Amino acid sequence: MQRWRGLEDIPQDWGRSVVTIGSYDGVHRGHQLIIGRAVERARELGLPTVVVTFDPHPSEVVRPGSHPPLLAPHHRRAELMAELGVDAVLVLPFTTEFSKLSPADFVVKVLVDKLHARVVVEGPNFRFGHKAAGTVGFLTEQGGTYDFEVEIVDLYVSGTAGGGEPFSSTLTRRLVAEGDVAGAAEILGRPHRVEGIVVRGAQRGRELGFPTANVETLPHTAIPADGVYAGWLHANGEAMPAAISVGTNPQFDGTERTVEAYAIDREGLDLYGLHVGVDFLAFVRGMSTFDSLDELVAAIADDVKRAREIIEASEA
């Protein structure tokens, strides 16, 4: 899959294509419906599929300081899009100047002059251009002028986790923040993942017999609520069952929130300096303090046992 940053990266001889545009944070099941339909139309027409997205999130430029927690960094989104059959991802740097492009100018400069769109596939609530003034209705009108078709994909509604709300990144972020990682996974179609570099912490887990990978998460990452979770630790191309702790280590009067993953039944792992992923499968318990280290160790052992059972049940 090709990855471009900025309009200037698009090959000069790029021909017609099927395009979809959006932040696509998380590439959740609603996004998958839109992208999947774009890929389907592209294959029918014998054309490549291009996803256009933005960096940073537009809200950070329009309303500085309002950057939402991210469900997936751009490289992870690109991986997920490639799995759906996308041929190219165009990341447009979202600057103040870019934010002032009128909807009409956006259509000409991006869709017509550079990507030579044959079909544009979007959700019903898609907005674009300065002050989000562009609608799917306007986009359809522009398609008549510039010879491209616009197809609208209705988003399915989620199940019980979302209370009947449409699939959305906003809803997913809320569920993650509440610790409802199972509900978030229902919308994402997979467990929520947090990524980062393994750094040296206080090494208390090692001292207690449960060495953890202390993950220095990427900026703006959507991190689940404090507590203990079952999930997986992805490192060196391997997915290892894990018990995961999120919080400030209140037992030791900590102040900094950390994400620490203990790889169950694995010994001698040296992950320092590696970029890893941590998938959150299910909530195990809230964060607590204990009267003694012995009680803490017993609680951790029980957490590991419960995490192992949850993971094994999910694989059955």
C-alpha positions in Angstrom: 0.0 0.0 0.0 1.3 3.5 -0.8 1.4 6.1 1.9 1.5 9.8 1.0 1.9 12.8 3.2 0.7 16.0 1.5 -0.6 16.5 -2.0 2.9 16.8 -3.4 3.6 13.2 -2.6 0.9 11.9 -5.0 2.5 10.5 -8.2 2.3 12.9 -11.1 0.9 10.2 -13.3 -1.8 9.1 -10.8 -5.0 8.2 -12.7 -8.6 8.0 -11.7 -9.4 6.5 -8.3 -12.2 5.8 -5.8 -11.8 8.0 -2.8 -13.1 8.3 0.8 -12.3 11.1 3.2 -12.3 11.3 7.0 -10.3 11.2 10.2 -11.1 7.5 10.5 -9.7 7.3 14.0 -9.9 3.7 15.2 -11.1 2.4 11.8 -14.2 1.1 13.7 -17.0 -1.0 12.2 -18.8 2.0 10.8 -15.5 3.1 9.1 -15.0 -0.4 7.8 -18.4 -0.3 6.1 -17.5 2.9 4.3 -14.0 1.9 3.4 -15.1 -1.6 2.4 -17.7 -0.2 0.0 -15.0 2.1 -1.5 -12.8 -0.9 -2.1 -15.7 -2.8 -3.6 -16.5 0.0 -6.0 -12.9 0.4 -6.9 -12.5 -3.3 -7.8 -15.7 -3.2 -9.9 -14.2 -0.3 -11.9 -10.6 -1.6 -11.9 -9.4 1.4 -10.1 -7.3 2.0 -6.9 -8.8 3.0 -3.6 -7.5 6.1 -1.7 -8.3 7.0 1.8 -7.7 10.7 2.6 -7.2 11.6 6.3 -5.7 14.4 8.4 -2.9 15.1 10.8 -3.2 16.5 13.4 -6.9 16.0 14.2 -8.8 19.0 12.7 -10.2 20.0 16.1 -6.7 20.7 17.4 -6.3 23.4 14.7 -9.8 24.8 14.8 -10.0 24.7 18.6 -6.4 24.5 20.0 -6.2 22.3 23.1 -9.3 20.2 22.1 -7.4 17.3 20.5 -9.4 14.2 21.3 -7.8 11.0 22.7 -6.7 8.9 19.8 -8.0 5.4 19.3 -5.2 4.6 16.8 -2.0 6.3 15.6 -1.7 6.9 11.8 0.5 4.0 11.1 -2.0 1.6 12.8 -4.9 3.1 10.9 -2.9 2.6 7.7 -2.3 -1.1 8.6 -6.0 -1.6 9.3 -6.9 0.1 6.0 -4.4 -2.1 4.1 -6.1 -5.2 5.6 -9.4 -3.9 4.1 -7.8 -3.7 0.6 -7.0 0.1 0.4 -4.3 0.9 -2.1 -3.1 4.3 -0.9 -3.5 6.5 2.2 -3.1 10.3 1.8 -2.4 12.1 5.1 -3.0 15.8 4.6 -1.3 18.1 7.1 -4.2 20.0 8.7 -2.9 23.6 9.1 -4.7 26.8 9.8 -4.3 27.7 6.1 -5.7 24.3 5.0 -8.7 24.7 7.4 -9.7 27.9 5.5 -10.1 26.0 2.2 -13.7 26.4 1.0 -15.6 23.2 0.2 -15.4 24.0 -3.5 -11.7 24.6 -3.4 -11.2 21.3 -1.4 -13.1 19.4 -4.1 -10.9 20.9 -6.9 -7.5 20.8 -5.3 -7.8 17.4 -3.6 -10.5 15.3 -5.4 -10.3 16.6 -9.0 -6.8 18.0 -9.7 -4.8 15.4 -7.6 -6.8 12.2 -7.0 -8.9 12.4 -10.2 -11.8 10.9 -8.3 -14.2 8.7 -10.2 -16.3 7.8 -7.1 -16.3 9.3 -3.6 -17.8 7.2 -0.9 -18.8 8.7 2.4 -21.1 8.4 5.4 -24.3 10.4 5.6 -22.9 13.0 8.1 -19.7 13.8 6.3 -18.7 17.4 6.4 -15.7 19.2 4.9 -14.1 22.5 4.0 -14.0 25.7 5.9 -16.2 25.6 9.0 -17.3 22.2 7.9 -19.7 23.9 5.5 -19.5 21.2 2.8 -22.2 18.5 3.0 -22.8 15.3 1.0 -25.4 17.2 -0.9 -22.9 19.8 -2.0 -20.4 17.1 -2.8 -23.0 15.4 -5.0 -23.6 18.6 -6.9 -19.8 19.0 -7.4 -19.7 15.5 -8.7 -22.1 16.4 -11.4 -19.8 19.3 -12.4 -16.5 17.4 -12.2 -17.6 14.0 -13.4 -17.4 11.9 -10.2 -20.1 9.9 -8.5 -20.9 10.2 -4.8 -22.2 7.2 -2.9 -23.5 7.4 0.7 -23.2 4.5 3.0 -25.6 4.3 5.9 -23.9 3.3 9.2 -25.3 0.4 11.1 -26.2 1.0 14.7 -24.3 -0.7 17.5 -25.6 -3.3 19.9 -26.2 -3.1 23.6 -22.8 -1.5 24.5 -23.7 1.7 22.6 -27.4 1.8 23.6 -28.4 1.9 20.0 -26.2 4.8 19.0 -24.5 4.7 15.6 -20.9 3.5 15.5 -18.7 6.4 16.2 -15.2 7.3 17.4 -16.7 9.6 20.0 -18.7 6.8 21.5 -15.7 4.4 21.4 -13.5 7.0 23.3 -16.2 7.3 25.9 -16.4 3.6 26.5 -12.6 3.3 26.7 -12.4 6.2 29.2 -15.1 4.4 31.3 -13.1 1.2 31.3 -15.7 -0.6 29.1 -13.1 -2.1 26.8 -15.5 -4.9 25.9 -18.0 -2.3 24.7 -15.3 -0.5 22.8 -14.2 -3.7 21.1 -17.8 -4.3 20.0 -17.7 -1.1 18.0 -14.1 -1.4 16.8 -14.5 -5.0 15.8 -11.3 -5.9 17.7 -9.8 -5.0 21.1 -8.7 -1.4 21.7 -4.9 -1.1 21.4 -2.5 1.2 23.2 1.1 1.5 21.7 4.4 2.9 22.9 8.0 2.2 23.9 8.9 0.0 26.8 10.8 2.1 29.3 12.3 1.4 32.8 9.9 2.1 35.6 10.3 1.6 39.4 10.6 -2.2 38.7 8.3 -3.0 41.7 6.6 -5.7 39.6 9.9 -7.5 39.2 10.5 -7.3 42.9 7.0 -8.7 43.6 7.5 -11.6 41.1 5.4 -10.1 38.3 7.8 -8.2 35.9 5.8 -5.8 33.7 6.5 -3.9 30.5 6.1 -0.2 31.4 4.7 1.3 28.2 5.4 5.0 27.5 2.3 5.6 25.4 2.1 7.8 22.3 0.8 11.4 22.7 -3.0 11.8 22.9 -3.5 8.1 23.3 -7.0 7.0 24.5 -6.1 5.1 27.7 -8.7 3.1 29.6 -9.9 4.0 33.1 -7.6 3.0 36.0 -7.9 -0.7 36.8 -6.7 -4.2 35.9 -7.5 -5.7 32.5 -7.0 -8.9 30.6 -5.5 -8.7 27.1 -2.5 -9.2 25.0 1.0 -7.8 24.8 2.3 -7.5 21.2 6.1 -7.6 20.9 8.5 -8.9 18.3 5.6 -10.1 16.1 4.1 -12.2 19.0 0.9 -11.8 20.9 1.3 -12.8 24.5 -1.6 -13.2 27.0 -1.2 -10.4 29.5 -2.6 -9.0 32.8 -2.5 -5.2 32.4 -2.5 -2.5 35.0 -3.5 1.1 34.3 -3.2 3.8 37.0 -0.9 5.7 39.3 0.2 2.7 41.5 -1.7 4.0 44.6 -0.1 1.3 46.8 3.1 3.2 46.5 1.7 6.7 46.4 2.4 7.1 42.7 1.3 10.2 40.8 2.0 9.4 37.2 -0.5 7.2 35.2 1.2 4.3 33.6 0.2 1.3 31.4 2.0 -1.9 32.5 1.6 -5.3 31.0 2.6 -8.6 32.6 3.1 -11.3 30.0 1.5 -14.4 31.6 3.6 -17.5 31.9 6.6 -15.9 30.2 10.0 -15.6 31.8 13.2 -13.7 30.9 11.6 -11.2 28.5 13.7 -8.2 27.7 11.5 -5.7 25.9 13.2 -2.4 26.9 13.3 0.0 24.0 10.9 -1.9 21.9 7.7 -0.5 20.4 4.9 -2.7 21.6 1.1 -2.8 21.5 -1.2 -3.6 24.4 -4.7 -4.9 23.5 -7.5 -4.6 26.1 -9.9 -7.5 26.1 -11.8 -7.2 29.4 -12.0 -5.3 32.7 -10.9 -7.4 35.7 -11.2 -5.0 38.7 -10.7 -1.4 39.8 -7.5 -0.1 41.3 -7.1 -0.7 45.0 -4.7 -0.4 47.9 -3.9 -3.2 50.3 -2.8 -3.4 53.9 0.4 -5.3 53.2 2.6 -6.4 50.3 1.6 -10.0 50.9 -2.0 -9.0 50.2 -1.0 -7.1 47.1 1.0 -10.1 45.8 -2.0 -12.3 46.5 -4.3 -9.9 44.6 -1.9 -9.7 41.6 -1.8 -13.5 41.5 -5.6 -13.6 41.4 -5.6 -10.9 38.7 -3.3 -13.1 36.6 -5.5 -16.1 37.2 -8.6 -14.3 36.2 -6.9 -12.7 33.1 -5.7 -16.1 32.0 -9.2 -17.5 32.3 -10.8 -14.6 30.4 -8.3 -14.9 27.6 -8.6 -18.7 27.3 -12.4 -18.3 27.2 -12.2 -15.8 24.4 -10.1 -18.2 22.4 -12.3 -21.2 22.9 
